[in-house]
Amino acid sequence: MGKSAPDFHIEHLSKTYRMGEVLVNALQDVSFDLHAGELVVILGASGSGKSTLLNIIGGLDTATSGTVSYGDLSLTSALDKTLTMFRRQHIGFVFQFYNLIPSLTALENVQLVTDIAEKPMPADEALKLVGLGERLHHFPAQLSGGEQQRIAIARAIAKRPDILLCDEPTGALDFTTGKTVLEALDQIHHELKTTTVIITHNAAIAEMADRVIHMSSGGILEITENATRKPPSELVW
C-alpha cells in the first residue's frame, strides 16, 4: 500500500446546511488522505457526518469550505459536468438499500452499468465475483436481501471503478447475511485492488479495515490503523 501519492487529499473540509433559521454543521474541519488499494472504514453514530463525507468524496455533494482533490482533479472547484464524468469513470457506489430495478434480472441490472462504462467487465463475471453466478436470470423478488445487495455490489464493480464507496452496506441485513456481504466486499478488494471505503455505525466491521476513521459530531476523533485485518468471517457483533 503506497503512501507517496494519495488517491484523495481532503483538507479542512466543512459542510453547513441551512434548515429554516438553523445552521447545521454536518462536517467540521475534516482532513485526511485515502491511498490507492487500502480498505478504510469510517465509523460513527448516526448524524456524525459519515454519509455527508462519503457523498462529497464521491462527487454527489459539494463542500461549504475546504478542498477535496482526486489526483490532479480538484473536486472542490469542478463543474457539474466534470463531477458527473468523475463519478462515471472512477467511482462505484453501494448504498444501504439496493436500488435494483424489479422488472430486470440480476444480469440485466448489472448490464445497466456495463452498457455505459468505458472498460467494463462482463456483467456475468461481476456477478460470479460476488458468488451469484447461478442467479444471473433471477429477478430481485426471487432473491434474498443479501443476494440483492450482492447484485448491487456487482453493479458497482462492473465498470472497474478506482474507488468503491459503501454507505452502510449491511445496515438493512441480519448478522449472517451482513457477513456474507462483507465477505464479498473483502474478496473484491483483494482481487481487484479497488480502494474501498465502508461507512458504518458497527464497530465490529472496523476490524476488517487497514485504517479506521472515527467520526463524531461532524469531525474526526482519531484515525487508527489495524496491525492485522480480521477476515469478515471472524467478525462478531
Secondary structure as UniProt FT lines:
FT   STRAND          8..19
FT   TURN            20..21
FT   STRAND          22..34
FT   TURN            36..37
FT   STRAND          39..43
FT   TURN            46..47
FT   HELIX           50..57
FT   TURN            58..59
FT   STRAND          65..70
FT   TURN            71..72
FT   STRAND          73..74
FT   HELIX           80..90
FT   STRAND          91..94
FT   TURN            102..103
FT   HELIX           106..114
FT   TURN            115..116
FT   HELIX           123..129
FT   TURN            130..131
FT   TURN            133..134
FT   TURN            136..137
FT   HELIX           140..142
FT   HELIX           145..157
FT   TURN            158..159
FT   STRAND          163..167
FT   TURN            169..172
FT   HELIX           175..192
FT   STRAND          195..200
FT   HELIX           203..208
FT   STRAND          211..216
FT   TURN            217..218
FT   STRAND          219..225
FT   HELIX           232..234
//
